Amino acid sequence: MLLLLGSIGTSNIPLMKRLIGILAKTPLFYIVSKGVFHEELTLAENMWGGRYVPQTKILPIVDAAIIHGKFCFVKQNILRYSLILFRRQQLAY
């Protein structure tokens, strides 16, 4: 799973620490974009990440993503991979 909250989300250190703490308790593996304050965040053992991660390369290989939902992300990624997302939705029904 990809955790990507953009520059505004990742600059909220209490929010990022809380999310890391919650996600650390799950059995899933996470790729985390830590943003400009990356030195202030310590990832759990079920996480890997850095200041920035190449979202356009990672999105096609993850099963799910927690994102900030801003238009630029949607335009760059979701629209590009909409066929993949559509197929996954079809399989769910």
N, C-alpha and C positions, 0 to 999 in steps of 0.2 A: 504494500500500500504506500502511496506517495502522500506526504504531508507537505503542502505548499501553500503558505498564507500570504505571499507577497511581501513587499517592503514594509507596509503599514502593519500587517499582522505579526511579522517576525520582530518588529521593533517593540512590540508589547511583550516584554520579558516575562511578567507574571503569567500572561496567557500561555506563552510557549512552554514555560516550566510546568504549568498545570496540565496542558495537553500531553507533554512528554511523560509526566507521572501517571496519567490515566492510561495512555497507550502502552506504557511499560508493563502493565498488569495483564495485557492480552497475549494470546499465543501467536499473534501475527508478527511479521517482520515489516519494518517501516523504513522508507527512504525519506529523510527529512532535510528540507532546505532551511538552514538556520538563519540566514540573512546577515545583515551588517553587524549585529551583536553576537556573532557566532561564538566568540570566546567566552561569553557569559553563560552558554548553554552546554550542559553535559547530557549526552544521549544515553539511553538505557542500552542494555546488552542486545535487545532485539531491534536495534536501530543503527542505521548508517547514514551519514550525511556530512554536509559541509556548509560553507558560507553560501554557495550557490550550487545547484544541481542542474544538469542539462535536461530540463523538463520535456523538451520535444523529443529527446531520445528515450527518456524513461517512461513517459506516459503510455506508449504502445505496449510495454512489457509488464505493466502492473495490472492487477485485477481491479483495483479501486483507487480513488484519490480523494483526499480531503483538501479542498481548494478554497481560495478566497472569493471566487466567482466574478471577478472583474472582467470587463469586456475584452481587454487585450488577451488575457489567458484563454477565454472562450474562443476568440477569433484565431489565435495561434494554434490551439490544440484541439478543442472539442470539435470545431467545424472540420478540421483536417481528419479526425478519426471518427466522425459521426457514423460512418458505415459500420465500424467495429462496434460502437456503442449500440447502434440499432440492432445489430445481429444478437448481441448479448441480451438485449431486452426481449427480442423475439423468443429466445430460448427459455426465458423465464416464464412464459405463458403456457 
